[in-house]
Amino acid sequence: MAAAAGVGGGIAPGYRVPQTSMDVEFTQLSDVGRVRQGNEDCLGHVAASNPEDARSRGWLFALADGVGGHDLGEVASHTAVESLLAGFRESTPGEPHATLLTRLVQTANARVLDAAHSAGPRGGASMATTIVTCALRYDRAAIAHVGDSRCYLIRRGQPVLLTRDHTVANEHVRLKIMSQEEAAGAGTRHMLSRSLGGDLIPNVDVSEHQVFVGDVLLLCSDGLHASVKASEMAALASHGGDLAAAAKRLVEIANQRDGSDNISLQLIRVRNVERVGMYRGRPYRLP
């Protein structure tokens, strides 16, 4: 199994930061699949290093899928993830995550466009990538995404999709032009309606969710969710099992069933939270 194509915050996947206000454990894995020669996915994270860092900035996880069929997709995905991680590390402590993620994704889009322009004769003008990112702090998760890479919340063994695929087929379903069944077999089901590098200013979907002890967040590229049902992902990632073993098994299943695309995922389990309320944009601890 291929090593993860990713960049990180200096702490190995699977490490759990102890004695912080919000305590998480995580793992990540990326595999080239059975058909492609290269891996155009990229994974990255920034882990809180101490309790104060956990409260002021928190954790960031990001996953990008360089668009298949475009030139230099791997450059686009790496550029996007590296931009997000750098921006998060340099962000103002305490900045609201929803606002921060919107800004960071828009900046990543500009970096991808710049990289495409710099590529010149290599045809980089067509490079693009999806992005899904999750920021965690206190007892909340903020999710931002562009494209069809997904984030699921798995709670008590039940998966909930927190993102909406930005594909032409999915937009047709939303507008009631076609049914879910028709969209599943449509030739546009993998054609993106939004991507980083596709527009000057991307439309970023952002949502916030309360999280509880035992919740698992799963970020993945379509190489996984196109082959493995959400219920199967939840079954393997739930009940306090080994996250690294679950990630490996999910990649194995995706390869057995298809393997025509790169397969990437991040699994983040919430081990402890600090319950807070918000007053005039400032957090305060709840009893």
Salt bridges, closest charged atoms under 4 A:
ASP23 OD2 - ARG16 NH1 2.70
GLU25 OE2 - ARG269 NH1 2.88
GLU25 OE2 - ARG271 NH1 2.88
GLU40 OE1 - ARG36 NH1 3.73
ASP53 OD1 - ARG57 NH1 3.69
GLU95 OE1 - ARG103 NH2 2.94
ASP139 OD1 - ARG140 NH1 2.83
ASP165 OD2 - ARG150 NH2 2.70
GLU171 OE2 - ARG164 NH1 2.67
GLU171 OE1 - ARG174 NH2 2.72
ASP205 OD2 - ARG164 NH2 3.49
ASP205 OD2 - HIS166 NE2 2.81
ASP205 OD1 - ARG194 NH1 3.04
ASP215 OD2 - ARG155 NH2 2.76
GLU232 OE2 - ARG257 NH2 2.60
GLU252 OE1 - ARG249 NH1 3.31
ASP261 OD1 - ARG36 NH1 3.32
GLU274 OE1 - ARG55 NE 3.06
GLU274 OE2 - ARG285 NH2 2.61
